[in-house]
Amino acid sequence: MKNIRNYWSLLAVGIAMTLLNACQSEPKATTTASGHTYIHHTKNAGATPQEGEEATFIVDVRNEKETVQSSRDQGKPAKMIVPPLNPNGGSASPIVEAIMLMAVGDSLTVLQSTDSFPTKPPGFENSPFVYYDLVLTEIKSKADIEKERAAQAVKMEANKAREPEIASVTAAALANYKGNKLGDKLKSTPSGLKYTVLEEGTGIQAEAGKLVDVHYYGMTTDGNMFDNSFKRGAPYPVPVGRGQVIRGWDEGIPLFKEGTKAVLFIPHELGYGEAGSPPNIPARAELVFYVEIDKVN
């Protein structure tokens, strides 16, 4: 009997210790300097983002039941330069405060009361909180930010300098198109989109669902340029296949790989329709777009 009692006593102690360890390993709710509740799910040793540094992170915004918005839908993570804190050490943004508590690889959820908004955001009408699920993926130092900005400035000036060259290339492609001189280099899709590839890329396919950085030069078939990215020096980010650009782009861009240079000939049905886009694009206008697939994210 004594051995049996000892067995059950040891078993009870073991169960109690297991439960204690489990409770200790559960993430605990804490508050930021401004009083926002947060829960650290994964906590790594390492530096946290400081004022002036750039934090790269994934963020899902949700209520108690579902995700309402996600940076994953944009095809790449969110970025921010860490702003200075208020004199009392807090921030108006729960995301800023939470990010400053995280090391690379950390995951954290921070809550914001929906009563703190002038009106409850769409999707949170019946929710007491907005939940921000965060994963910090990179911290960039001030020095690295300055180097990157300097390199981008050089690249932008180089792109701007290419504008006359690209205007000439686009005009030549349009002349060959109107003169029926492209031959079998002119391809067509069932929708009526036509295109010719000037230089085949070898990178990632720009498929629907990806975020694609596109350099472009747009003309109407009378030769008038209505817009181009070269004058700004930077490509245009296109979330492909999501209806955020004209149908001709949603259909045309996924035809190409990163590095491809091509010209799209877009009928008005796949462009700006019957009405056009006054004053630069007339009604029922066929559009000509030189495109470069700069990067597929």
Secondary structure, DSSP 8 states (H G I E B T S, - for coil): -HHHHHHHHHHHHHHHHHHHHHHHHS--EEE-TT--EEEEEE--SS----TT-EEEEEEEEE-SS-EEEEGGGGTS-EEEE-----TTS--S-HHHHHHTT--TT-EEEEEEEGGGSSS--TT-TT-SEEEEEEEEEEEE-HHHHHHHHHHHHHHHHHHHHTHHHHHHHHHHHHHHHHTT--GGG-EE-TTS-EEEEEE---S-B--TTSEEEEEEEEEETTS-EEEESTTTTS-EEEETTSSSS-HHHHHHGGGSBTT-EEEEEE-GGGTTTTT-BTTTB-TT--EEEEEEEEEE-
